[in-house]
Amino acid sequence: MTVIATWGGSATAVVFEIEMDTHSGSLDSIDLAGAVLRSDRGQQLSGASWAAPAGGHHRSGKLTFAGDATSVLQGASWVELVLPNVGGVPERVLRWELRA
């Protein structure tokens, strides 16, 4: 299974474009609203909504987080997008470096 997350890097709103592809089974039952965005400073935001139409083996949509991202992003060196229970993996983690 392949998961691609694209984030525009906004300092106030956190919205990810997520694309998932698999060659076996359907992705329609996956709900990413339980995702978490966390920083190296220990701050985190909870997923608010996962808007993605059904697509079988291929699914894409927008994952939005609740609240103002400033508290998570300000002063952080990196952030991680944690996707629970995707493709049989209990916790799939994708990381973005914010500064050198």
Secondary structure, 3 states (H helix, E strand, C coil): CEEEEEECCCCCCCEEEEEEECCCCCCCCCCHHHCEEEECCCCEEEEEEEECCCCCCEEEEEEEECCCCHHHHCCCCEEEEEEEEECCEEEEEEEEECCC
